[in-house]
Amino acid sequence: MLGSELQNGRSLPATHRLYNPSSLDIGDAADGLAQGAPLPEGASGPGVLLTADGGRYEGELFGANQAGSGELVFTTGMMGYQESLTDPSFAGQVLTFTYPLIGNYGIHHGTSESKRVWPRGVVVRHAMHQPDHRNSIGTVDELLRLHGVPGIQKIDTRAITRRVRELGTVLCVFGPLGQEDKLKAKLESLSSPELEDLVDEVSIDEPVELNPGAADDLGVRKPRLGVLDCGVKYNILRHLCMYFDVVWCPPHTPFDVLKNTYNIDALFCSNGPGDPAHPGMATSARNTLAEAVKDGLPVMGICLGHQLMGLASGLQTYKMRYGHRGANQPVVDLKEGTVAITSQNHGFAVAHPQDGMLAAHPTGASSPPSPNQHGADVEVRYVNANDGTVEGLDVIGKPCFTVQFHPEACPGPHDATHLFLRFRAIVDAHLGGGK
């Protein structure tokens, strides 16, 4: 059945079960609002945002009563602000929303993609303080205060976006207008969050079996999948739980533990923040991926998981000019000759084996050359239609593939959801029709 769905269901109907994934009881960033937790006093009054390239923007403070700092990035989504705020891939960054009205429909319980808000600051044109939706339990301002994240509004976000597009992502700080001199000093001493082990910051510490012994409608056991958490989004876990018995694991879990202790049938590596070449937890996950490929296990990677597979395959990674962040990125499947509109959130890319580093940051930051850790060749399967950057790899002769984009959406279109079916079909074929 899965194989036929994969072949015949590139555009799945809205009633398909993939569009209504089962919920997981693993906490939500809006739990505090739902439970009526007391909120600290929020920020207010005039503020200023300063960028490392000399930019200065005045606005009005909201959210947590503290200064914000990090790498300034932007996202182009017209909706899905709660999912973006709770996406671990934004850890270490100051997130600018290009859409001018943020918070129109409020904050909803069960919509978050993790247990907390991850950006170190939020920049918007206008933060709505009177959302209009029957299921809203709070405002963006209240969610930020709950999690200690500062924000600044009434900012010319169009000007910021144009500057970032021209010059590349930059470091920034923001806070009270009356403390501008202190903010300047802080900016001068600010270092890139990419130097930190952000994967360690956002991942779990101990393995969690989400649905042990899960079976399909016929009572047949689902294949067991190990998920390396580099900053996984909840909707990835929800989708995977529909097709697998999922063991949610820290990124440094050794392959022999996954194979011999948890008896996994396949391995998945998630999205996450930061530089994929960082020597910390990201490198540990890369080593586990390489061992799985060498062992012949089916492997799928998304976003950071894709980049780690690229590194494990002997390809370089590099910092992009301003990354791909939003729900409108067109991706070409070179094998099928089709185009999907995808949700993306990444500031690094895998260098093309022939064309090299496309849409690179002016700094030229990239990983050093490294050997192929698993011994198999890879080929580019998916590319971005706008800038030609690598969006997915197939490992030749192995049941393994990766994608840079997010087939689970949240937010964004569902054009690529069938890739979870593709992975399940690969696993079934590897197991000889399932167990």
Secondary structure, DSSP 8 states (H G I E B T S, - for coil): -HHHHHHH-SS--TTSGGGS-----S--TTHHHHTT-----B--SEEEEEETTS-EEEEEEEEBSS-EEEEEEEE--SS-HHHHHT-GGGTTEEEEE-SSEE-TT---TT--SSSS---SEEE-SEE-SS---TT----HHHHHHHTT-EEEES--HHHHHHHHHHH--EEEEEEEGGGHHHHHHHHHH---GGGS-HHHHHS-SS-EESSTT-B-TTS-B--EEEEE-SS--HHHHHHHHHHSEEEEE-TT--HHHHHHTS--SEEEE----S-TT-TTHHHHHHHHHHHHHHHT--EEEETHHHHHHHHHTT--EEEEEEEEEEEEEEEEETTTTEEEEEEEEEEEEE-BTTTB--SB-TT--B------SS---EEEEEEETTT--EEEEEETTTTEEEESSBTT-SSS--TTTHHHHHHHHHHHHHTTS--
